[in-house]
């Protein structure tokens, strides 16, 4: 199986990728469910192109959904001849593997693979068991050198603890520099070198739950926004979310690297949750904590919107740029600090990103640092849209000139932001005023 679903079919009912057969005599195409997909299906295959459904890919050796790698082989076909019918099954060239089966494939351990299938899969008849063994032997014998990091596995989206980010960052940079092929458009040598170098220099951010929720909410309505070299808060960065984000709700981190041709953004899924100790340790050593899920190369002045895979990241940048965020240092694990010290590297720093004023305030009843001077005891904060205003100036402030007021927040510190108004600041930019129009102030509350 391969992340590229072109030419592949899955079952509309259950999402399982289907095996494809061709009748030799009639050229009629038939589909069946794979033999070892957990329990035997209780329905007939309903084939549709795999890209039209949420296809549930599994390890092609043991049927585990926690896929880590894909391998390539020479094209493999099976011809089955009967008394009245002959079938050809096309298996293609791509084979998905979990972390444990990958170890066996790398070792070319056919007996170990066969034993794992018998141990993990459903009970099989003797003929089916022999057939699977023969198939595995053929696949392993025809595997080509190298392997590719897979993006088709199913992993619970598990946020990363903030104190571990330096270790996560270093392991990710090592993965990008490593020998395994990367998915998407990340596998070009120059791209890999640039992203790895950016990770080495990245400022580390951990986005707290409230700010994550705000950025996620804002990204859903992100209007067409031009990205420039200064949109990102730093030239290079790695941020981790306190809760999953993205269109599929499965992204837990993102990195960016600024270069002369734009900003390269990579969004990541977390991996490892659900593995037993030995397999988890092997995964951490070979891959780490994160696996690329989406990538976007944002060229200077490129316009993106809510449909972009980088929308949540860009929304966070915009919110930070509008002075909504404040940062505070987070203690790093002692073992990580010592490891940096032994290697002669500066002590790593992780910055907590939170909504400005979200820390408990000493007295929210009387203090109005965000500009609310009404004296009311508000139970929330709210956005004031960007707007033009006739600003008094000159002798006795008797003259007026039209100025643009940036978006900002009003209300007492420590109170939640009213959610129905948080997305309206994004994409706002000063427009040429109508000289004949009066100044207008618009407060959303």
Buried (B, 14 or more C-beta within 10 A) or exposed (E): BBBEBEEBBBBEBBBBBBBBBBEBEEEEEBBBBBBBBBEEBEEEBBBBEBEEBEBBBBBBBBBBBBBBBBBBBEEBEBEEEEEEEBBBBBBBBBBBBBBBBBBBBEEEBBEBBBEBBBEBBEEBEEEBBEBBBEBBBBBBEBBEEEBBBBBBBBBEBBBBEBBBBBBBBBBBBEBBBBEBBBBBEBEEEEBBEBBBBBBEEBBBBBBBEBBBBBBBBBBEBBEEBEBEBEBBBBBBBBBBBBBBBBBEEBBBBBBBBBBEEBBBBBBBBBBBEBBEEEBBEBBBEBBBBBBBBBBBBBEEEBEBBBEBBBBBBBBBBBBBEBEBBBBEEBEBBEEBBEBBEEEEEEEBEBBBBBBBBBEEBEEBEEBBEBEBEEEEEBEEBBBBBBBBBBBEEEEEEEEBEBBBBEBBBBBBBBBBBBEEBBBBBBBBEEEEEEEEEEBEEEEBE
